[in-house]
Amino acid sequence: MKHCKIFIWLRWTLAVVLYYAWFQTFYNAVRFGNVFPYTDLYDMFEGIAYNFPPILLVFLLNLLIVFRLIRISNLTLKIVIDFAMSMVAVSVVNGLYVAVYGIIHKGTGINIDWAGSILNDIIILMGIELVYYFKNLVRSREETEDARRKALQYRYDSLKAQVNPHFLFNSLNLLHSLVSIDQAQSKSFIYSLASMYRYILAKHNIDRVDVKEEFEFLSSYISVLDMRYSDKLKISIIGDLPEGRQLVPFTLQLLIENVTKHNIISAKKPMNINIHVKETEITVSNPINLSHTVVPGGFGLEYLKELYSAYGQTFHIDNDGETFTAYVPLL
């Protein structure tokens, strides 16, 4: 934090030095018709010694006025008040300049170029106001995006809270049937189910997870589905997992759950789900064989679209009537 503040002040210092060089050149050209009206280098540095301190002071006072003293939400009113206080500040600086000059030169007076000093003040004030405006704009957008992301995450968590108990209920019913038939398979089923819910508990409040972690969870989920559907459901994973990529947690589980929820899966009509892993995205595709008792849905897919959009990525689906494909961008 300390280094960050030092960096910010270094940027402001560089800004005021560059501004002084530009303004003095501009002022010299307008008033004297020459960008270098000095007799020699000593005369130039003497001019800098007299002119830079008041410009720096005006800059600092305007910075204080804009960023610290006046904090109101009405931007137009703020600019008006900032301008009025800035005019007071430049008058005070000019007064101090006359006083200090008189002390240094033992009572010798100096004429202030009020037009030049006011022009200088207005340019500085406008520059600082622009920085203030864009900084607030960026902060406002970040806060809005953060609020939107949190709202989406809350809605997505609500969706998961509905999906997971439903899946657990079906899984326990299956386990009840398996226990009396095949104890070894029952143990394997319990292990996979426990692994799933351990992951769900661990990642419930996590925004993003590593692709490898998501596929380890998916492996347990597929094991549970294999026991539930036997050879009626086949899930193929094609491609290598990329390093350093992430996903919104439970994305793939939700997509596969949608397939099992909305399609007929039987011995006569088995289901094949293909998961293609690429460098920048994952595609999940399946043939469409809609169940006659489909419950209206699509909410989970809409949430996924908005969640990935919050990360600047595009989650989209393609439905040509025969094949349903979801394109999941890797974060």
C-alpha distance (Angstrom), angle and dihedral (degrees) to the residues before:
residue distance angle dihedral
M1 . . .
K2 3.83 . .
H3 3.81 92.0 .
C4 3.80 89.9 48.1
K5 3.83 91.6 55.1
I6 3.81 91.1 47.5
F7 3.82 89.3 51.6
I8 3.81 90.9 50.4
W9 3.80 92.3 51.1
L10 3.79 91.2 46.9
R11 3.81 88.7 55.0
W12 3.82 91.5 49.8
T13 3.81 90.3 47.8
L14 3.80 91.4 51.3
A15 3.81 89.2 47.3
V16 3.81 94.0 53.7
V17 3.83 92.8 45.4
L18 3.80 91.8 50.8
Y19 3.78 90.5 44.3
Y20 3.82 91.6 51.3
A21 3.81 91.2 50.9
W22 3.82 90.5 50.3
F23 3.82 96.4 43.3
Q24 3.80 95.2 45.8
T25 3.81 90.1 50.1
F26 3.81 90.8 48.0
Y27 3.84 92.2 45.4
N28 3.80 92.7 49.0
A29 3.80 91.6 49.7
V30 3.82 92.7 50.1
R31 3.80 99.2 41.3
F32 3.78 102.6 32.6
G33 3.80 101.7 21.4
N34 3.80 88.6 -125.7
V35 3.81 129.2 86.6
F36 3.83 89.6 -148.6
P37 3.82 107.5 39.9
Y38 3.81 93.6 158.9
T39 3.80 125.9 116.1
D40 3.82 92.8 -140.3
L41 3.80 142.7 -22.6
Y42 3.81 92.1 -79.7
D43 3.78 89.4 56.7
M44 3.83 89.8 49.3
F45 3.82 94.2 50.7
E46 3.80 90.2 46.4
G47 3.80 88.3 54.1
I48 3.81 90.0 50.4
A49 3.81 90.5 49.4
Y50 3.83 90.2 55.1
N51 3.80 100.0 37.7
F52 3.81 106.3 35.8
P53 3.86 98.8 60.1
P54 3.85 95.0 56.9
I55 3.81 90.9 45.2
L56 3.82 90.0 49.6
L57 3.81 90.6 48.1
V58 3.82 92.0 49.7
F59 3.81 88.7 48.8
L60 3.83 92.7 51.3
L61 3.81 92.9 45.9
N62 3.80 91.8 50.6
L63 3.80 89.6 47.8
L64 3.81 89.0 52.7
I65 3.81 92.7 47.0
V66 3.81 96.0 48.3
F67 3.81 100.8 39.3
R68 3.82 103.2 29.7
L69 3.80 117.3 16.3
I70 3.80 103.9 43.6
R71 3.78 114.1 48.3
I72 3.78 111.3 162.3
S73 3.80 129.0 136.4
N74 3.83 96.0 -133.2
L75 3.80 101.2 89.5
T76 3.83 96.1 -164.8
L77 3.80 92.7 51.2
K78 3.80 90.7 45.6
I79 3.82 92.0 53.9
V80 3.83 91.1 49.5
I81 3.82 92.2 50.3
D82 3.82 91.7 43.0
F83 3.82 89.7 52.5
A84 3.83 93.2 49.4
M85 3.81 92.6 48.5
S86 3.80 90.5 44.7
M87 3.83 90.5 56.0
V88 3.80 89.0 51.6
A89 3.80 89.7 48.6
V90 3.83 94.1 51.5
S91 3.83 90.0 48.5
V92 3.80 90.1 53.3
V93 3.81 91.3 47.4
N94 3.82 91.3 50.3
G95 3.80 90.0 49.3
L96 3.79 91.4 51.0
Y97 3.80 89.8 46.6
V98 3.82 91.6 55.2
A99 3.82 91.2 46.6
V100 3.81 95.3 48.6
Y101 3.82 92.1 43.9
G102 3.81 89.3 52.2
I103 3.79 91.7 50.5
I104 3.81 93.6 48.2
H105 3.80 93.2 46.4
K106 3.82 95.3 39.2
G107 3.78 100.8 -110.6
T108 3.80 98.1 -30.6
G109 3.78 110.2 144.2
I110 3.81 128.8 -137.8
N111 3.77 132.2 -156.2
I112 3.80 114.4 -125.0
D113 3.78 117.1 -138.5
W114 3.79 94.8 -135.7
A115 3.79 94.3 179.9
G116 3.80 91.4 54.8
S117 3.81 94.6 43.8
I118 3.82 92.7 48.4
L119 3.80 91.3 47.2
N120 3.80 88.8 50.2
D121 3.81 90.7 49.5
I122 3.82 93.6 49.2
I123 3.82 92.7 49.7
I124 3.81 91.6 49.1
L125 3.80 92.1 46.1
M126 3.83 92.3 49.5
G127 3.80 91.6 50.1
I128 3.82 93.0 49.8
E129 3.82 91.7 44.9
L130 3.82 89.6 53.9
V131 3.81 91.4 50.4
Y132 3.81 89.9 48.1
Y133 3.81 92.0 48.8
F134 3.81 95.5 49.0
K135 3.81 92.2 43.6
N136 3.81 90.2 53.3
L137 3.80 90.8 44.7
V138 3.81 91.7 53.6
R139 3.81 91.8 45.4
S140 3.81 91.2 48.0
R141 3.80 91.4 50.9
E142 3.81 91.4 48.0
E143 3.82 91.3 49.7
T144 3.81 91.3 47.4
E145 3.81 91.7 48.1
D146 3.80 91.3 46.9
A147 3.81 91.5 49.8
R148 3.81 90.3 47.5
R149 3.79 91.6 49.3
K150 3.80 92.0 49.2
A151 3.81 91.1 48.7
L152 3.80 90.6 50.1
Q153 3.79 91.5 47.2
Y154 3.80 90.1 51.1
R155 3.81 90.9 51.1
Y156 3.80 91.0 46.0
D157 3.81 90.8 49.6
S158 3.80 88.2 51.3
L159 3.79 89.2 52.5
K160 3.81 91.7 49.9
A161 3.79 89.6 48.8
Q162 3.82 87.3 59.1
V163 3.82 97.3 42.1
N164 3.79 99.5 45.7
P165 3.84 99.2 54.3
H166 3.82 89.1 47.5
F167 3.79 90.8 52.3
L168 3.80 91.3 45.0
F169 3.80 91.1 52.1
N170 3.82 91.7 53.7
S171 3.81 91.3 44.5
L172 3.82 93.1 51.9
N173 3.79 90.3 50.0
L174 3.79 88.9 53.1
L175 3.81 91.2 46.8
H176 3.80 89.8 52.2
S177 3.80 88.8 56.5
L178 3.82 94.0 44.9
V179 3.81 97.3 50.6
S180 3.78 94.2 70.3
I181 3.83 93.6 41.2
D182 3.81 109.3 40.9
Q183 3.82 121.0 6.8
A184 3.81 94.4 -175.1
Q185 3.78 91.5 53.6
S186 3.80 89.5 44.7
K187 3.81 90.6 56.2
S188 3.80 91.0 49.2
F189 3.78 89.7 48.5
I190 3.82 92.3 50.4
Y191 3.82 90.8 49.0
S192 3.82 92.6 51.6
L193 3.80 92.3 45.2
A194 3.80 91.6 48.7
S195 3.83 90.8 49.4
M196 3.79 89.6 51.7
Y197 3.76 95.5 51.9
R198 3.79 92.8 42.1
Y199 3.81 86.9 58.6
I200 3.82 91.9 44.7
L201 3.81 91.3 53.7
A202 3.80 92.7 44.8
K203 3.82 95.5 48.5
H204 3.80 100.3 33.6
N205 3.82 93.7 108.2
I206 3.82 97.4 31.4
D207 3.81 118.2 109.6
R208 3.81 98.1 -158.4
V209 3.80 135.2 17.6
D210 3.79 134.7 -168.0
V211 3.81 115.0 -94.7
K212 3.81 90.5 -122.9
E213 3.83 91.8 55.2
E214 3.80 91.5 48.7
F215 3.80 91.6 52.2
E216 3.81 92.1 48.1
F217 3.80 87.1 55.5
L218 3.80 89.8 44.8
S219 3.82 89.9 54.0
S220 3.82 90.5 58.8
Y221 3.79 90.4 45.4
I222 3.81 92.0 51.0
S223 3.83 90.1 49.6
V224 3.79 89.5 56.1
L225 3.82 91.2 47.7
D226 3.82 91.5 48.6
M227 3.79 90.0 58.3
R228 3.78 91.6 44.0
Y229 3.81 97.5 48.8
S230 3.83 101.1 20.6
D231 3.83 109.6 -165.0
K232 3.81 93.0 -14.7
L233 3.82 92.1 85.6
K234 3.80 125.8 47.0
I235 3.81 123.6 -177.2
S236 3.82 117.0 -168.4
I237 3.81 123.0 -166.9
I238 3.79 113.6 -158.4
G239 3.82 124.6 -172.3
D240 3.80 138.5 24.0
L241 3.78 123.8 -70.9
P242 3.84 110.7 -108.3
E243 3.79 119.7 -128.8
G244 3.79 122.1 -115.7
R245 3.81 95.9 15.3
Q246 3.81 126.8 126.0
L247 3.80 141.7 -161.7
V248 3.77 137.7 -160.5
P249 3.85 100.7 -96.1
F250 3.82 118.7 -98.4
T251 3.82 92.3 13.9
L252 3.80 94.5 129.5
Q253 3.79 94.0 41.0
L254 3.79 90.2 53.3
L255 3.81 91.8 49.8
I256 3.80 93.1 49.9
E257 3.80 91.1 44.1
N258 3.81 87.9 55.1
V259 3.81 90.1 53.7
T260 3.81 92.5 52.2
K261 3.80 92.1 43.6
H262 3.81 98.9 49.4
N263 3.82 103.4 34.3
I264 3.79 137.5 65.3
I265 3.82 110.9 -108.9
S266 3.76 113.7 -174.5
A267 3.80 142.8 128.5
K268 3.80 89.7 -91.3
K269 3.78 93.5 44.4
P270 3.81 108.9 31.0
M271 3.80 119.8 -176.3
N272 3.80 126.1 -128.3
I273 3.81 118.0 -165.3
N274 3.79 117.8 -169.4
I275 3.80 120.5 -159.9
H276 3.81 112.2 -167.1
V277 3.80 114.5 -166.5
K278 3.80 115.5 -156.0
E279 3.79 134.8 171.2
T280 3.80 96.0 -95.3
E281 3.81 104.9 16.7
I282 3.78 147.1 20.2
T283 3.80 122.3 -135.8
V284 3.80 122.5 -156.3
S285 3.80 113.7 -166.9
N286 3.79 136.0 173.8
P287 3.81 138.6 166.1
I288 3.80 113.9 -99.5
N289 3.79 115.6 -115.8
L290 3.78 102.4 153.7
S291 3.76 120.6 -152.7
H292 3.81 117.2 -123.1
T293 3.80 89.7 -129.6
V294 3.80 97.4 53.3
V295 3.78 112.7 158.1
P296 3.83 112.7 -139.1
G297 3.77 108.0 -101.1
G298 3.77 142.0 135.2
F299 3.80 93.3 136.3
G300 3.80 93.0 114.5
L301 3.80 92.0 52.8
E302 3.80 91.5 49.1
Y303 3.80 90.6 51.1
L304 3.80 90.4 50.0
K305 3.81 90.3 51.4
E306 3.80 91.3 52.4
L307 3.80 94.4 42.7
Y308 3.80 93.2 52.7
S309 3.80 89.8 42.7
A310 3.82 88.2 57.6
Y311 3.82 86.4 60.9
G312 3.80 91.5 49.8
Q313 3.82 93.0 -104.5
T314 3.80 132.5 117.9
F315 3.80 121.1 -124.7
H316 3.79 109.5 -173.2
I317 3.79 141.4 164.4
D318 3.80 134.8 -143.0
N319 3.81 121.7 -152.6
D320 3.80 116.6 177.5
G321 3.80 93.9 169.5
E322 3.80 93.3 -100.2
T323 3.79 104.4 50.6
F324 3.80 130.2 32.2
T325 3.81 115.6 -153.8
A326 3.80 128.8 -178.5
Y327 3.81 119.1 -162.0
V328 3.78 111.8 -151.8
P329 3.84 116.0 -168.5
L330 3.79 117.3 -142.7
L331 3.79 114.7 -125.7
